Amino acid sequence: MTDTVKKRILVIDDDPHISMNLQIYLEEQGFEIITAENGKVGLEAFLAEHPDLILTDLYMPEIDGFQVLEKIQKISEEVPIIVVSGAGAIQAAVKAIRLGAWNFIVKPVQDMSVVQHTINQALERVKLLEENRQYQEHLEDMVIQQTQDLRKANQTIQENEQRYRSMFDNIQDVYFEVLFTGPILEVTPSIEKMTKYKREDLIGKSIAMLYADPQDRIDILEELQKKEALHDYEVVFKDKDNTIIPCSANSRLYYDNEGNPFKICSSVRDISNRKQAEEVLQQTNEFLENQIEERTQALKQAKEQAELANFTKSQFLANMSHEIRTPLNSIVGFSQILLNKSTKIDIPIEFKQYLENIKLSGQHLSEVINNILDLSKIEAGKMAISEEDLDLKKLFEGIFHINKAQALEKDLQFSYEYDSQLPTNIRSDRLKLNQILMNLTSNAIKFTPEGKKVLLKASRKEHQVLFEIKDEGIGISQERFEDIFEAFTQEESVTIRHFGGTGLGLAITKNMVHLLKGTIDVKSAVGEGSTFSVRLPLKEVNQTEYNQDISLNYYFAPDNLVLLVEDNPMNQVVMQTYFEDLALSLHLAESGQKALEMLRKWKAQNSFPDLILMDMHMPGMDGIETTKCIQDEMKDINIPIIAISANAFTEQQKEALIVGIQGYVTKPVDFEQLVSILGKYLRKIPPPDFPHPPSFSSLPEAIKQELVEYCETLSQTPIYLLDQILEKINAIRHLCPDFAPELLLHVESAAYSGDTEKFIFLTSMLYQHPDH
């Protein structure tokens, strides 16, 4: 039956243009619209008009959208509230949803159908919740009624049991003495109560007259001759009126002096009441089993509804991830492209900083999305452990080198200690261990003021490895120790405003530690700093040779053939520009069908791609279907396919790997990550223009000697002393601007990335030249 009553929607927005646009569009869709120009008027309209749904802006004068959410939630949690706002979209969305918002629409709204779709989803959810509530009330009524029925049945059983017990206590068994041939010699007077026959009427008569089935007596006689005695067997008698009497009997056979069967002595008890009680009990059991079955079905339905809700949540997160990552790929990609080109052209230093800020902001947003997805996986129990043999010392030092630039920018005293008792190689989940240490280290740096200390420490404690991250930061109050490991929780609102963050990092860290069968705890005091301690099982492995790519740069043969299957124009431009920077040609197919057509033409020419980069989310044929078609048509040709997708859920990645895709890269695609992928599959050539060692022969002797000293000192400086390295490089540039500028750039890049082997090699090239 269709609901013909117009749904009433309250629109709260201080922008009259937005309010009017929403009103016009939604009225055309059949809704009744109530508008309010601010939060205060909106609350008054809510109390007076009782709308079915509310659309509210967040940032308004007097009373903002967050306050509207809080006040309405206190009055009624059942009215769906959808937030429509543009300022700080992700942070605002998280806060609004925590306050009770049902969904979030980002302004400006380019496609009004999104608004209608979101409203329809919310109203459908209200309908489902109401149906679920009615169903639950119905179930509760049924349970109450069934509980009352069970109590009555139980009371009846107890009353019957007491009555039957009284009957059993007062009944007298019937005792028989019967000749083997059948005549009754003696019987107790209680026979009259059982069979309505008087004792004197039965003496001398055959006992066969009391059996409901004469064959029963024949069978009993045969058994008695075999065993001489039978105990607690059942037999069916009949009374004077031919009424059936179920009985329980005990009998013994006696023999005469010659050894022939002589007589049988038996005691017989009427068990009619017991049989009735057993029947009642059976009926009760059947009733209870039916109740259990009904409740099991109800629980099954509730479980299915919960699973459906969880699936809907996962689908929402997957869609949200894809929709955000697709434009984010362009933002990060173009900023990386401009940063790469800025090294070849002269642009103001502040422009480079702006580009760096854009790139870092995009990467931060990507991290936020990854954290939300990680938390979703953990909550759904879908995050798996993938253990491998790894070099623990290199991983630990890598954490230090990656974070040292950020620490030096804050002028922190950043250092690490590694216990020599720890084995070089262990077995663990590399990605999760790396993320645990990265989260704790970046937090320590973030919350530590300038000039203070941050220490990373790894040590052995019997069969465990202990990681300690110590800082002299703002500290944590003791009563908040447990809360900080909860999702979306931070020390206090002031911390959020000052330092930022979603409050997901420590929650994810704690869950990952538990997945690795470890523990995490914290010691802290406000204003005195914090120490986070992580203990993990120490799984030692034999010394392993690790094949690490330590090539200084990536140079690829220009005849490499790479096919990109990508429907998004912006992502196409990003990837094409990346390939131009690598002096490689990139062939583009904007759909799966177009990719198949190009491959068929290449196949006819006996020419095949060295690598296919495949987008997973495309209209028509998606990446999975396209891959299957390629494999069917190119059965004899092993063309590596790498997925490049905004879909970041583990299930989607597993599906890609199952169909034969060799790797999975999540958007936004980082330039260095792309180069690493290409390095695995494309043909390389020696770098034709790699900087040669500099010549000192044309330099004045004074400058020459000073340069040699600078270069030699630079080569002996530990890579983690980044500030001293940069100081030496700048001194060389100041002393002689034309001295090996490209080679110095490579040295600087190696120092920033923490590539020790590359740094040592390059710095040795600076001064180990025969003419100096």
KACOR-V169674 format. One record per pair of residues at least 24 apart in sequence whose ideal C-beta (glycine too) atoms are under 10 Angstrom apart, sorted by the first residue. I is the first residue (numbers start at 1). GAP is how many residues later the second one is. Records with the same first field share a line. If there is no record, write none. Layout:
I->GAP / GAP
This chain:
3->120 / 124
4->26
5->27 / 47
6->24 / 25 / 26 / 27 / 46
7->24 / 25 / 44 / 45 / 46 / 112 / 113 / 116 / 119
8->24 / 25 / 26 / 41 / 42 / 43 / 44 / 45 / 46
9->24 / 25 / 26 / 42 / 43 / 44 / 45 / 46 / 71 / 73 / 110 / 114
10->24 / 25 / 26 / 32 / 33 / 35 / 36 / 39 / 40 / 41 / 42 / 43 / 44 / 45 / 46 / 62 / 69 / 71
11->24 / 25 / 26 / 31 / 34 / 40 / 42 / 43 / 44 / 45 / 46 / 73
12->24 / 25 / 26 / 27 / 28 / 29 / 30 / 31 / 33 / 34 / 42 / 43 / 44 / 45 / 48 / 51 / 53 / 56 / 69 / 72
13->24 / 25 / 26 / 29 / 42 / 43 / 44 / 45 / 47 / 52 / 71 / 72 / 94
14->24 / 25 / 27 / 28 / 43 / 45 / 46 / 47 / 48 / 50
15->42 / 45 / 69 / 92
18->37 / 39 / 66 / 68 / 89 / 90 / 91
19->36 / 38
21->87 / 88 / 91 / 94
22->33 / 62 / 87 / 90 / 93
24->88
25->84 / 87 / 88 / 90 / 91
26->27 / 29 / 86 / 89 / 90 / 93
28->84 / 88
29->83 / 84 / 86 / 87 / 90 / 91
31->85 / 88 / 92
36->24 / 32
37->24
38->24 / 25 / 26 / 30
39->24 / 25 / 26 / 27 / 28 / 29 / 30 / 32
40->27 / 28
42->26 / 29 / 30
43->24 / 25 / 28 / 29 / 32
46->25 / 26 / 29 / 30 / 33 / 35
47->24 / 25 / 28
50->26 / 29
51->28 / 29
52->27 / 28 / 67 / 70 / 71 / 74
53->26 / 27 / 28 / 29 / 49 / 65 / 66 / 69 / 70 / 73
54->25 / 26 / 27 / 28 / 29 / 47 / 48 / 68
55->25 / 26 / 27 / 28 / 29 / 50 / 60 / 63 / 64 / 67
56->25 / 26 / 27 / 28 / 29 / 40 / 45
57->26 / 27 / 28 / 29 / 30 / 50
58->25 / 26 / 27 / 28 / 29 / 30 / 31 / 34 / 35 / 37 / 38 / 43 / 46 / 49
59->26 / 27 / 28 / 29 / 33
60->25
65->27 / 30 / 31 / 34 / 36
66->26 / 29 / 30 / 32 / 33 / 35
67->32
68->31
69->26 / 27 / 28 / 29 / 30 / 31 / 32
70->29 / 30
72->27 / 28
73->26 / 27 / 28
74->26
78->48 / 51 / 52 / 55
79->43 / 47
80->38 / 39 / 41 / 42 / 43 / 45 / 46 / 49
81->41
82->33 / 36 / 37 / 39 / 40
84->24 / 25 / 31 / 34
89->235
90->234 / 275 / 278 / 279 / 282 / 412
91->277 / 405 / 409 / 410 / 411
93->227
94->274 / 278 / 394 / 408 / 409 / 410
95->393 / 401
97->391
98->389 / 390 / 405
102->24
103->213
104->216
121->191 / 195
125->184 / 187
128->177 / 180 / 181
132->170 / 173
135->163 / 166 / 167 / 170
136->162 / 166
138->160
139->155 / 156 / 159 / 162 / 163
142->149 / 152 / 153 / 156
143->148 / 151 / 152 / 155
146->141 / 142 / 144 / 145 / 148 / 149
147->144
149->138 / 142
150->134 / 137 / 138 / 141
153->127 / 130 / 131 / 134 / 135
154->130
156->124 / 128
157->120 / 123 / 124 / 126 / 127
160->113 / 116 / 117 / 120 / 121
161->116 / 119 / 120
163->110 / 114
164->109 / 110 / 112 / 113 / 116
165->108 / 112
167->103 / 105 / 106 / 107
168->101 / 102 / 103 / 105 / 106 / 109
171->98 / 99 / 100 / 102
172->97 / 98
173->74 / 75 / 76 / 77 / 93 / 94 / 95 / 96 / 97
174->25 / 36 / 63 / 73 / 75 / 92 / 93 / 94 / 95 / 96
175->90 / 91 / 92 / 93
176->26 / 31 / 34 / 73 / 75 / 87 / 88 / 89 / 90 / 91 / 92
177->77 / 86 / 87 / 88 / 89
178->28 / 29 / 30 / 39 / 73 / 85 / 86 / 87 / 88
179->25 / 27 / 28 / 82 / 83 / 84 / 85
180->41 / 44 / 45 / 73 / 74 / 75 / 76 / 80 / 81 / 82 / 83 / 84
181->25 / 80 / 81 / 82
182->24 / 25 / 26 / 27 / 35 / 39 / 82
183->24 / 25 / 80
184->25 / 26
185->78 / 79 / 80
186->77 / 79
187->79 / 81
188->79 / 80
190->78 / 79 / 80
191->46 / 48 / 77
192->47 / 48
193->77
194->43 / 45 / 51 / 53 / 74 / 75 / 76 / 78
195->42 / 43 / 44 / 45 / 46 / 48 / 50 / 73 / 75
196->43 / 44 / 45 / 47
197->42 / 43
198->42
201->39
207->30 / 57 / 59
209->28 / 29 / 31
210->25 / 26 / 27 / 28 / 29 / 30 / 35 / 37 / 58
211->24 / 25 / 26 / 27
212->24 / 25 / 26 / 27 / 30 / 31 / 32 / 33 / 34 / 35
213->25
217->47
220->29 / 31 / 33 / 44 / 46
221->30 / 32 / 40 / 43
223->28 / 30
224->27 / 28 / 29 / 30 / 37 / 40 / 42
225->28 / 36
226->27
227->24 / 25 / 26
228->24 / 25 / 26 / 27 / 33
229->24 / 36
230->34 / 36
232->37
234->37 / 41
235->31 / 33 / 36
237->31 / 33
239->31
243->29
244->28
245->25 / 26 / 27
246->24 / 25 / 26 / 27 / 28 / 29 / 30
247->24 / 25
248->26 / 27
310->66 / 69 / 70
311->69
313->63 / 66 / 67
314->59 / 62 / 63 / 65 / 66 / 68 / 335 / 337
315->334
316->60
317->52 / 55 / 56 / 58 / 59 / 60 / 63 / 331 / 332
318->55 / 58 / 328 / 329 / 330 / 331 / 333 / 334
319->298 / 327 / 328
320->49 / 52 / 53
321->48 / 49 / 51 / 52 / 55 / 324 / 325 / 326 / 327 / 328 / 331 / 345 / 346
322->294 / 295 / 323 / 324 / 325 / 326 / 327 / 330 / 345
323->294 / 323
324->41 / 42 / 44 / 45 / 48 / 322 / 324 / 343 / 344
325->40 / 41 / 44 / 45 / 292 / 320 / 321 / 322 / 323 / 341 / 342 / 343 / 344
326->242 / 244 / 245 / 289 / 291 / 319 / 320 / 341 / 342
327->35 / 241 / 243 / 244 / 319 / 340 / 341
328->34 / 35 / 37 / 38 / 41 / 318 / 339 / 340
329->33 / 37 / 237 / 239 / 241 / 242 / 245 / 246 / 315 / 316 / 317 / 337 / 338 / 339 / 340 / 341
330->32 / 238 / 239 / 240 / 241 / 242 / 243 / 244 / 337 / 338
331->27 / 28 / 30 / 31 / 32 / 34 / 35 / 239 / 243 / 337
332->26 / 27 / 28 / 29 / 30 / 31 / 33 / 34 / 242 / 335 / 336 / 337 / 338 / 339
333->26 / 29 / 237 / 238 / 240 / 241 / 242 / 244 / 245 / 334 / 335 / 336 / 337 / 338 / 341
334->24 / 25 / 28 / 236 / 239 / 240 / 243
335->24 / 25 / 26 / 27 / 28 / 239 / 333
336->26 / 27 / 238 / 241 / 242 / 245 / 332 / 333 / 334 / 335 / 336 / 338
337->236 / 237 / 239 / 240 / 241 / 243 / 244 / 334
338->239
339->332
340->237 / 238 / 241 / 331
341->236 / 239 / 240
343->399 / 402 / 406
344->237
359->309 / 311 / 312
362->306
363->305 / 307
364->136 / 137
365->303
366->282 / 300 / 301 / 302 / 304
367->71 / 72 / 75 / 134 / 135 / 137 / 138
368->133 / 134 / 136 / 137
369->277 / 279 / 297 / 299
370->65 / 134 / 138 / 278 / 296
371->64 / 68 / 116 / 130 / 131 / 132 / 133 / 134 / 136 / 137
372->115 / 116 / 130 / 132 / 136 / 276
373->135 / 275 / 276 / 277 / 293
374->58 / 61 / 130 / 131 / 133 / 134 / 135 / 137 / 138 / 274 / 276
375->112 / 113 / 127 / 129 / 132 / 133 / 136
376->273
377->131 / 134 / 271 / 272 / 273 / 274
378->109 / 129 / 130 / 132 / 133 / 134 / 136 / 137
379->108 / 128 / 132
380->269 / 270 / 271
382->267 / 268 / 269
383->49 / 125 / 128 / 129 / 132 / 267
384->45 / 48 / 131 / 266 / 270
385->43 / 44 / 46 / 47 / 127 / 130 / 131 / 132
386->42 / 43 / 44 / 45 / 46
387->39 / 40 / 41 / 42 / 43 / 45 / 46 / 129 / 152
388->38 / 39 / 40 / 41 / 42 / 43 / 153 / 156
389->36 / 37 / 38 / 39 / 41 / 150 / 152 / 153 / 154 / 155 / 157
390->34 / 35 / 36 / 37 / 38 / 39 / 40 / 43 / 44 / 151 / 154 / 156
391->32 / 33 / 34 / 35 / 39 / 152 / 153 / 155 / 157
392->26 / 30 / 31 / 32 / 33 / 34 / 35 / 36 / 38 / 41 / 66 / 73 / 146 / 148
393->25 / 26 / 27 / 29 / 30 / 31 / 32 / 33 / 65
394->30 / 31 / 152 / 154 / 362
395->31 / 33 / 35 / 38 / 39 / 42 / 63
396->26 / 37 / 38 / 41 / 60 / 61 / 62 / 69 / 71
397->59 / 61 / 322 / 323 / 357 / 359
398->36 / 39 / 40 / 355 / 356 / 357 / 358
399->34 / 35 / 37 / 38 / 39 / 41 / 42 / 43 / 57 / 59 / 68 / 70 / 355
400->37 / 41 / 56 / 320 / 354
401->318 / 319 / 321 / 350 / 351 / 352 / 353 / 354 / 355
402->32 / 35 / 36 / 39 / 40 / 350 / 351 / 352
403->34 / 35 / 38 / 39 / 41 / 42 / 51 / 53 / 351
404->37 / 41 / 50 / 315 / 316 / 317 / 318 / 319 / 347 / 348 / 350
405->317 / 318 / 321 / 346 / 347 / 348 / 349
406->35 / 36 / 39 / 40
407->34 / 35 / 37 / 38 / 41 / 46 / 47 / 315
408->312 / 313 / 314 / 315 / 318
409->36 / 41 / 313 / 314
410->35 / 36 / 38 / 39 / 40 / 41 / 42 / 44
411->38 / 39 / 40 / 41 / 312
412->32 / 33 / 36 / 37 / 38 / 39 / 40 / 41 / 42 / 59 / 60 / 61
413->35 / 38 / 39 / 40 / 41 / 42 / 59
414->27 / 30 / 31 / 34 / 38 / 39 / 40 / 41 / 42 / 57 / 306 / 308
415->38 / 39 / 40 / 41 / 42 / 305
416->25 / 38 / 39 / 40 / 41 / 42 / 53 / 304
417->38 / 39 / 40 / 41 / 42 / 51
418->38 / 39 / 40 / 41
419->38 / 39 / 40 / 41 / 42 / 46 / 47
420->39 / 40
421->38 / 39 / 40
422->36 / 37 / 38 / 43 / 44 / 116 / 118
423->37 / 42 / 115 / 116 / 117 / 118 / 119 / 120
424->116 / 117 / 119 / 120
425->114 / 115 / 116 / 117 / 118 / 119 / 121
426->39 / 110 / 111 / 112 / 113 / 114 / 115
427->110 / 111 / 112 / 113 / 114 / 117
428->37 / 88 / 90 / 108 / 109 / 110 / 111 / 113
429->83 / 86 / 87 / 107
431->81
432->76 / 77 / 79 / 80 / 81 / 83 / 84
433->32 / 34 / 79 / 80 / 83 / 85 / 101 / 103
435->70 / 73 / 74 / 77
436->31 / 33 / 72 / 73 / 74 / 76 / 77 / 79 / 80 / 82 / 84 / 96 / 98 / 100
437->30 / 32 / 72 / 97
438->67 / 71
439->30 / 65 / 66 / 67 / 68 / 69 / 70 / 71 / 73 / 93
440->27 / 28 / 29 / 31 / 65 / 66 / 69 / 73 / 80 / 82 / 90 / 92 / 93 / 94
441->26 / 28 / 30 / 91
442->27 / 59 / 63
443->26 / 28 / 30 / 41 / 56 / 58 / 62 / 63 / 66 / 87 / 89
444->25 / 26 / 27 / 28 / 29 / 85 / 86 / 87 / 88
445->24 / 26 / 28
446->25 / 27 / 28 / 53 / 54 / 55 / 59
447->24 / 25 / 26 / 27 / 28 / 29 / 44 / 48 / 51 / 52 / 54 / 82 / 83
448->24 / 25 / 26 / 81 / 82
449->24 / 25
452->77
453->76
454->75
455->76
457->74 / 76
458->76
460->78
461->74 / 77
462->76
463->74 / 75 / 76 / 77
464->54 / 55 / 70 / 71 / 72 / 73 / 74
465->53 / 69 / 70 / 71 / 72 / 73 / 74 / 75
466->52 / 67 / 68 / 69 / 70 / 72
467->46 / 51 / 53 / 65 / 66 / 67 / 68 / 69
468->55 / 63 / 64 / 65 / 66 / 67
469->53 / 61 / 62 / 63 / 64 / 65
470->53 / 59 / 60 / 61 / 62 / 63
471->53 / 57 / 58 / 59 / 60 / 61
472->55 / 56 / 57 / 58
473->26 / 51 / 54 / 55 / 56 / 57
474->24 / 25 / 50 / 52 / 53 / 54 / 55 / 56
475->49 / 50 / 51 / 52 / 53 / 54 / 55
476->46 / 47 / 48 / 49 / 50 / 52 / 53 / 54 / 56
477->47 / 48 / 49
478->44 / 45 / 46 / 47 / 48
480->42 / 44 / 46
481->40 / 41 / 42 / 43 / 49
482->40
484->26 / 38 / 40 / 46 / 48
485->24 / 25 / 26 / 28 / 35 / 36 / 37
486->24
487->24
491->33 / 35
506->26
509->25
510->24
548->209
549->127 / 130 / 131
550->205 / 206 / 207 / 208 / 211
551->128 / 133 / 136 / 207
552->135 / 138 / 139 / 194 / 197 / 198 / 203 / 205 / 206 / 209 / 210 / 213
553->122 / 131 / 134 / 136 / 137 / 193 / 196 / 205
554->28 / 118 / 120 / 121 / 122 / 124 / 125 / 128 / 130 / 133
555->27 / 28 / 124 / 129 / 130 / 131 / 132 / 133 / 134 / 135
556->26 / 27 / 28 / 54 / 119 / 122 / 123 / 125 / 126 / 127 / 128 / 129
557->26 / 27 / 53 / 125 / 126 / 127 / 128
558->24 / 25 / 26 / 27 / 125 / 127
559->25 / 26 / 51 / 124 / 126
560->24 / 25 / 26 / 49 / 50 / 51 / 118 / 121 / 122 / 123 / 124 / 125
561->24 / 25 / 26 / 41 / 46 / 47 / 48 / 49 / 50 / 51 / 78 / 121
562->24 / 25 / 26 / 47 / 48 / 49 / 50 / 51 / 80 / 116 / 119 / 120
563->24 / 25 / 26 / 32 / 35 / 36 / 39 / 45 / 46 / 47 / 48 / 49 / 50 / 51 / 67 / 76 / 78
564->24 / 25 / 26 / 31 / 45 / 47 / 48 / 49 / 50 / 51 / 80
565->24 / 25 / 26 / 27 / 29 / 30 / 31 / 33 / 47 / 48 / 49 / 50 / 51 / 53 / 56 / 58 / 61 / 62 / 65 / 76 / 79
566->24 / 25 / 29 / 47 / 48 / 49 / 52 / 57 / 78
567->24 / 25 / 27 / 48 / 50 / 51 / 52 / 53
568->47 / 49 / 50 / 78 / 99
571->44 / 73 / 75 / 96 / 97 / 98
572->43
574->93 / 94 / 95 / 97 / 100
575->38 / 40 / 69 / 94 / 99
577->94
578->91 / 93 / 96 / 97 / 100
579->95 / 99
581->90 / 94
582->89 / 92 / 93 / 96 / 100
583->105
584->94 / 98
586->27
587->25
589->25 / 26 / 29 / 37
590->25 / 28
591->24 / 27 / 28 / 29 / 30 / 35
592->26 / 27 / 28 / 29 / 30 / 31 / 32 / 33 / 34 / 35 / 36 / 37 / 38
593->25 / 27 / 28 / 33 / 36
594->26 / 27 / 32
595->26 / 28 / 31 / 32 / 34 / 35
596->25 / 30 / 33 / 34 / 36 / 37 / 38
599->30 / 31 / 34 / 35 / 38 / 40
600->33 / 34
602->32 / 35 / 37
603->30 / 31 / 34
608->26 / 29 / 30 / 31
609->25 / 28 / 30 / 31 / 32 / 72
610->29 / 30 / 68 / 71 / 72 / 73
611->28 / 29 / 30 / 31 / 51 / 66 / 67 / 69 / 70 / 71
612->27 / 28 / 29 / 30 / 31 / 49 / 50 / 69
613->27 / 28 / 29 / 30 / 31 / 50 / 52 / 56 / 61 / 64 / 65
614->27 / 28 / 29 / 30 / 31 / 42 / 47 / 50
615->28 / 29 / 30 / 31 / 32 / 52
616->27 / 28 / 29 / 30 / 31 / 36 / 37 / 39 / 40 / 45 / 48 / 51
617->28 / 29 / 30 / 35 / 50
618->27
622->25
623->24 / 29 / 32 / 33 / 36 / 38
624->28 / 31 / 32 / 34 / 35 / 37
625->34
627->29 / 32 / 33 / 34
628->31 / 32
630->30
631->28 / 29 / 30
638->24
639->42
640->37 / 40 / 41 / 42
641->40
642->32 / 35 / 36 / 38 / 39
644->25 / 30 / 33
645->24
672->81
689->53
690->52 / 53 / 56 / 75
691->49 / 50 / 51 / 52 / 53 / 54 / 55 / 56 / 71 / 74
692->48 / 50 / 51 / 73 / 77
693->47 / 50 / 71 / 72 / 73 / 74 / 75 / 76 / 77 / 78 / 79
694->38 / 42 / 44 / 45 / 46 / 47 / 48 / 49 / 50 / 71 / 72 / 73 / 75 / 77 / 78
695->44 / 45 / 74 / 75 / 76 / 77
696->40 / 43 / 71 / 73 / 74 / 75 / 76
697->72 / 73 / 74 / 75
698->73
699->36 / 37 / 39 / 40 / 72 / 73
700->36
703->32 / 33 / 36
704->32 / 67 / 68
705->67
706->25 / 26 / 29 / 30
707->24 / 25 / 28 / 29 / 32 / 33 / 59 / 60 / 65
708->58 / 59 / 61 / 64
709->58
710->25 / 26 / 29 / 56 / 57
711->28 / 29 / 33 / 36 / 52 / 53 / 54 / 55 / 56 / 57 / 58 / 61
712->51 / 52 / 54 / 55 / 56 / 60
713->50 / 54
714->30 / 33 / 37 / 45 / 48 / 49 / 50 / 52 / 53
715->32 / 44 / 45 / 46 / 47 / 48 / 49 / 50 / 51 / 52 / 53
716->44 / 47
717->34 / 42 / 46
718->38 / 41
719->31 / 32 / 33 / 34 / 35 / 36 / 37 / 38 / 39 / 40 / 41 / 44
720->31 / 34 / 36
721->30
722->26 / 29 / 30 / 32
724->27
725->25 / 26 / 27 / 34 / 38
726->25 / 26
728->35
729->34 / 37
732->34
739->27
740->25 / 26
